[in-house]
């Protein structure tokens, strides 16, 4: 020891060293917090990389889809142009044909109406002729009767009436011929009238059909207009397809540029994530150095604010070791079951809980010790034993609630039967040093963390390392 140190009182040296230990502890807390933040950023960066890669893949799929769509649009546009051309030609041909047909139908209709009118006139003439024929027949009958009377009077006159009798006979003969002719003519006129009547009925039907055909011709004109409208609609559709095709081509180009940008983003984010992982490793290394330094100060015998909790953890670990050995001695459990590593999942638990063959023993032996310890120091948040793989069979009662439907609530309140294989949990379970003092962020679920200190001491059973006893306390 130098002369300068020899002149410093021992009490002052111990105070200084204690102050160094306290400051080292605070430094460890800050480093642990920083390491946790870096770890969170590293996880976030990895998530961003995966999402960016997913975005690149999505952009690639969209670009492929756009390519297929563009091809389909080209085919549809070609089909629309062909359809437009065909429809246009068909419309022109149909319009020409319909126009001619309509003209012919109109002409036929007019002619049918004219025929009907002519037949009506013929019918009227026949009626007049029939009337005249009837009149002639009546005159012939009267003449015949007159000739008969004249013949009778001529016979009475004797020789002097012979000439008159000849005339009367001639008149009678003419009247007979007229009567026969008019009778025959009347018969023919009746037949002709019947025929004309039939023709009139047919002409009337033809006229009705002609009228209907002319009306349908007007509707056909409207159909031509509808067909023209259809052609115009197809033309508009073709123009719309052109616009859509151009939009799809522009979209394809944009997606190509977006994909390149996203690839660059993936590279940048991945680079940042790699650096964060390196920073996380260095932060863990610094945290380990800090913990070793704190351990060195504690092992040197210098009192720090954490010294009472270190001693409490060591004493409790020794007590649990003794309890396990007594259980082996009275055959409450076998060595194989006490060191059982067959972690059987409990169905329906979230977060996952498991069981081993020594849980029944720890549930019986550990609660009295662990519950009493919570009142030893106001800084203590929890205390529990865990095996060398981080499995915590029996926790404090307040952290051993039955699980519900909310995983976040379960994570904070149902922490028994869980495997804590994080850095702090595994280190506490596997460390065989006299004690281990760690600083960490306690995961309470749902993205909530609590900054804690953790002191642990090894539990040894018949010379074999079983695990460790942890005390988590506030910084």
CORNORZI-V466306 format. One line per field, one symbol per residue. ss: DSSP state (A for helix, B for strand, O for the rest). phi: phi as a letter, one per 30 degrees, with the letter a starting at -180 (. if undefined). Layout:
ss=???
phi=???
//
This chain:
ss=OOAAAAAOOAAAAAAAAAAAAAAAAAAAAAAAAAAAAAAAAAAAAAAAAAAAAAAAAAAAAAAAAAAAAAAAAAAAAAAAAAAAAAAAAAAAAAAAAAAAAAAAAAAAAAAAAAAAAAAAAAAAAAAAAAAAAAAAAAAAAAAAAAAAAAAAAAAAAAAAAAAAAAAAAAAAAAAAAAAAAAAAAAAAAAAAAAAAAAAAAAAAAAAAAAAAAAAAAAAAAAAAAAAAAAAAAAAAAAAAAAAAAAAAAAAAAAAAAAAAAAAAAAAAAAAAAAAAAAAAAAAAAAAAAAAAAAAAAAAOOOOOOOAAAAAAAAAAAAAAAAAAAAAAAOOOOOAAAAOOOOOBBOOOOOOOOBBOOOAAAAAAAAAAAAAAAOOOOOOBBBBBBBBOOOBBOOOOAAABOOOOOOAAAAAAABOOOBBOOOAAAAAAAAOOOOOBBBBBBBBBBOOBBBBBBBBBBBBBBOOBBBBBBBBBBBO
phi=.dddddddddddddddddddddddddddddddddddddddddddddddddddddddddddddddddddddddddddddddddddddddddddddddddddddddddddddddddeedddddddddddddddddddddddddddddddddddddddddiddcddddddddddddddddddddddddddddddddddddddddddddddddddddddddddddddedddddddddddddddddddddddddddddddddddddddddedddddddeddddddddddddddddddddddddddjddbecedddddddddddddeddddddddcidacddddcdcddcddeicaddcbbbdcdeddddcdeeddddddcdadddcaaacbddcidcdbcdedcbdddcdcdddeddcbcdhccccdeddddddcdcdeabcbbacddciiicbbdbcbcbbdcbbhicddlbccbcbdd
//
